[in-house]
Amino acid sequence: MPYPTNFDLPASVRGHLPDHAQDIYREAFNHAYAAHAGEADREQRAHMIAWAAVKRSFIKADDRQWVPRHT
């Protein structure tokens, strides 16, 4: 199920990622969810792709806090 807003994201995402990272997650999830239509593991793949997208721009600085990567 696509997420129309960041508020609709799972609590595990909202509670750990800053706002911009949530935007990245939501957009990547929605795109991947649409791209994998008809596949049995569609939602699981979309979540994996969304986390990978976040990890390209953010890094976990400690056990809880995600911060932007500096290039």
N, C-alpha and C positions, 0 to 999 in steps of 0.2 A: 504494500500500500504506500503510495507516495505521500510525502509530508508537505502540506501546503505552507506551513510556517514553522519556525524553530520551536515554538511552543508545543507543536505536535510531535516533535522528536521524542524518542524514548528517554525516560528519566536518566538512564545511565549515560547518555550522550549530553543532555542538557546540564547535568550536574558536574560534568568533568571538563567540558570544553568552553573556552571563551566564545563570545558572540560571533566573531568572524570565522572561527573554526567551525561553529555550528552551521553557518551559512555554507561553507565549503562542503561539510558533511551532507547537508540536506540536498544541495544541488547535485552532488555526485551520486547520492543514493537515488534520487528521482530519475536521473539520466540512466543509470545502470539498470534500474527497475524496468524502465521502458525498453531498454535495449535487449533485455533478457526475457521478454514476454514469451510465454509458452513453455519455459523451462521449469522443471520441478523444484529446483533449488534457487529460484529467482530472488527471493527475499534475502537468503543467506549470502548469495553472491553480491547483491547490492550493498549489504552492510560491509562486507569485506572490501569492496571497491571504495566505499565511502571513507572507511578508516585509512585506507592507503592514500587517498587524496588528502586527507587531513595531515598525515605524516609527511607529505611532501612539503608542507608549508609550516608545520608546527612540530615541536619536539617536547617530550615530557621532561621537564626540568628536574622534578623530584617525584615523589610517589603520587602526587596529586595535581600539580600545576602544569598546564600546557602553555608554552610560550612560542612566539614566532621564531622561525629559523632565521638566522642572519646569513646571507650569502656573500 
